[in-house]
Amino acid sequence: MATPVQVSPLIKTARWSLLGLGIIYGSKHHYTVKAKREKERKVELDIKEKYLAQKHEAAEKARIEFERDSILFEKSPPKE
């Protein structure tokens, strides 16, 4: 097995400094993306609610149309 290499203190310091900077950058970036995502999420929920309302309205119209035309929901007995 090879003998371990002594890493200079400058390189160690640079590694730890860059790690710390990366953590700080990631945290800051997370919060900026989170703020944008919350706004996008509100728009998505509005679109979803409109879509579901339209779907429900179309289903209700289809049900009413079916009841009106179907012999299963006939209001008076059939004439013979």
Backbone hydrogen bonds in HBPLUS format (Angstrom, degrees):
<---DONOR---> <-ACCEPTOR-->    atom                        ^
c    i                          cat <-CA-CA->   ^        H-A-AA   ^      H-
h    n   atom  resd res      DA  || num        DHA   H-A  angle D-A-AA Bond
n    s   type  num  typ     dist DA aas  dist angle  dist       angle   num
A0012-LYS N   A0008-SER O   3.09 MM   4  6.45 161.8  2.12 153.5 158.9     1
A0013-THR N   A0009-PRO O   2.89 MM   4  6.01 161.7  1.92 147.3 152.2     2
A0014-ALA N   A0010-LEU O   2.90 MM   4  6.09 158.0  1.94 145.9 152.5     3
A0015-ARG N   A0011-ILE O   2.90 MM   4  6.10 159.8  1.94 151.4 156.4     4
A0016-TRP N   A0012-LYS O   3.04 MM   4  6.29 169.3  2.05 154.7 156.5     5
A0017-SER N   A0013-THR O   2.87 MM   4  6.00 156.0  1.93 148.6 156.2     6
A0018-LEU N   A0014-ALA O   2.91 MM   4  6.06 164.5  1.93 152.2 155.9     7
A0019-LEU N   A0015-ARG O   2.91 MM   4  6.13 151.2  2.00 146.2 155.0     8
A0020-GLY N   A0016-TRP O   2.98 MM   4  6.20 161.0  2.02 146.2 150.7     9
A0021-LEU N   A0017-SER O   2.90 MM   4  6.18 159.7  1.94 150.9 156.8    10
A0022-GLY N   A0018-LEU O   2.86 MM   4  5.96 152.6  1.93 143.3 151.0    11
A0023-ILE N   A0019-LEU O   3.01 MM   4  6.29 152.1  2.09 148.0 155.0    12
A0024-ILE N   A0020-GLY O   3.00 MM   4  6.27 160.4  2.04 150.0 155.2    13
A0025-TYR N   A0021-LEU O   2.83 MM   4  6.02 165.7  1.85 151.8 156.0    14
A0026-GLY N   A0022-GLY O   2.88 MM   4  5.97 162.6  1.91 145.4 150.8    15
A0027-SER N   A0023-ILE O   2.99 MM   4  6.14 155.8  2.05 146.2 152.3    16
A0028-LYS N   A0024-ILE O   3.01 MM   4  6.24 166.1  2.03 153.5 156.9    17
A0029-HIS N   A0025-TYR O   2.86 MM   4  6.01 165.5  1.88 156.2 160.7    18
A0030-HIS N   A0026-GLY O   2.89 MM   4  5.96 152.2  1.97 141.9 149.8    19
A0031-TYR N   A0027-SER O   3.21 MM   4  6.52 157.1  2.27 149.2 153.2    20
A0032-THR N   A0028-LYS O   3.15 MM   4  6.47 152.1  2.23 148.4 156.1    21
A0033-VAL N   A0029-HIS O   2.96 MM   4  6.14 164.5  1.99 155.3 159.4    22
A0034-LYS N   A0030-HIS O   2.88 MM   4  5.98 151.0  1.96 144.0 153.1    23
A0035-ALA N   A0031-TYR O   3.13 MM   4  6.25 153.0  2.21 139.0 144.3    24
A0036-LYS N   A0032-THR O   3.23 MM   4  6.51 161.4  2.27 145.6 150.0    25
A0037-ARG N   A0033-VAL O   2.85 MM   4  5.99 160.2  1.88 151.8 158.0    26
A0038-GLU N   A0034-LYS O   3.02 MM   4  6.20 147.8  2.13 145.0 152.2    27
A0040-GLU N   A0036-LYS O   3.06 MM   4  6.39 161.7  2.10 151.4 156.8    28
A0041-ARG N   A0037-ARG O   2.80 MM   4  5.94 152.2  1.88 147.3 155.3    29
A0042-LYS N   A0038-GLU O   3.16 MM   4  6.42 150.0  2.26 142.9 148.9    30
A0043-VAL N   A0039-LYS O   3.31 MM   4  6.66 159.2  2.35 148.3 152.9    31
A0044-GLU N   A0040-GLU O   2.91 MM   4  6.19 160.2  1.95 152.3 158.4    32
A0045-LEU N   A0041-ARG O   2.90 MM   4  6.12 157.0  1.95 149.2 154.8    33
A0046-ASP N   A0042-LYS O   3.05 MM   4  6.31 153.9  2.12 146.0 152.8    34
A0047-ILE N   A0043-VAL O   3.00 MM   4  6.27 162.4  2.03 153.7 158.1    35
A0048-LYS N   A0044-GLU O   2.89 MM   4  6.11 156.0  1.95 147.7 154.8    36
A0049-GLU N   A0045-LEU O   2.90 MM   4  6.10 158.7  1.95 147.9 153.2    37
A0050-LYS N   A0046-ASP O   3.02 MM   4  6.27 160.6  2.06 150.3 155.2    38
A0051-TYR N   A0047-ILE O   2.94 MM   4  6.15 159.8  1.99 148.6 154.5    39
A0052-LEU N   A0048-LYS O   2.90 MM   4  6.13 166.2  1.92 155.0 158.1    40
A0053-ALA N   A0049-GLU O   2.93 MM   4  6.08 153.1  2.01 145.5 153.2    41
A0054-GLN N   A0050-LYS O   2.94 MM   4  6.17 158.6  1.99 149.8 155.2    42
A0055-LYS N   A0051-TYR O   2.89 MM   4  6.12 155.7  1.95 149.3 156.7    43
A0056-HIS N   A0052-LEU O   2.88 MM   4  6.02 158.8  1.92 145.8 151.4    44
A0057-GLU N   A0053-ALA O   2.90 MM   4  6.07 158.5  1.95 146.7 152.9    45
A0058-ALA N   A0054-GLN O   2.90 MM   4  6.10 158.4  1.95 147.7 153.3    46
A0059-ALA N   A0055-LYS O   2.94 MM   4  6.16 156.1  2.00 146.7 153.5    47
A0060-GLU N   A0056-HIS O   2.91 MM   4  6.12 153.1  1.98 146.9 154.5    48
A0061-LYS N   A0057-GLU O   2.95 MM   4  6.21 157.1  2.00 148.3 154.2    49
A0062-ALA N   A0058-ALA O   2.92 MM   4  6.12 156.8  1.98 145.7 152.4    50
A0063-ARG N   A0059-ALA O   2.90 MM   4  6.10 150.8  1.98 144.3 152.3    51
A0064-ILE N   A0060-GLU O   2.97 MM   4  6.21 161.2  2.00 149.5 154.1    52
A0065-GLU N   A0061-LYS O   2.91 MM   4  6.09 162.0  1.94 149.5 154.8    53
A0066-PHE N   A0062-ALA O   2.89 MM   4  6.02 154.2  1.96 143.3 150.6    54
A0067-GLU N   A0063-ARG O   2.89 MM   4  6.13 160.8  1.93 150.9 155.8    55
A0068-ARG N   A0064-ILE O   2.99 MM   4  6.17 150.4  2.08 146.0 154.0    56
A0069-ASP N   A0065-GLU O   3.05 MM   4  6.23 155.2  2.11 148.3 154.0    57
A0070-SER N   A0066-PHE O   2.80 MM   4  5.58 141.9  1.94 150.9 159.5    58
